[in-house]
Amino acid sequence: EICKIWSAMSRHIYKQLLQKKAVDIGVGSFAVVPAHARVAEDKVLPIERPVFILSKSLKLFYNLESDETKIPEETPVVQPDFEAIAANTHFRHEILEQCVQETLLYFAGALRDNKEVEFSFR
């Protein structure tokens, strides 16, 4: 059930990224940022790459270090639309939201205890 919820959440995030929006899930934001790929010795190709940017408050609270990637100013940052996500699943939006919040609390606890955590998104 949890995997189904996060799969629906992942699809929702993906759709928002395709619309050039960032999605803030509390502990951080998923976004697409500009980057460059070297395609030849003297040629660089501008690209966009998806990233997850950990929230500043979480980094400060747990004394974590990460790259200083920033969401471009012109990129709107949205919250997950649990009603829209629920419309594509058999779960009520309250259940979806609670599951996501509990997973994020577990994630924060793992950070506190210095454990490795892996989230997989398609």
Secondary structure, DSSP 8 states (H G I E B T S, - for coil): -HHHHHHHHHHHHHHHHHTT-EEE-SSEEEEEEEEEEEEETTEEEEEEEEEEEE-HHHHHHHT---------TTS-EE---HHHHHHTSSS-HHHHHHHHHHHHHHHHHHHHTT--------
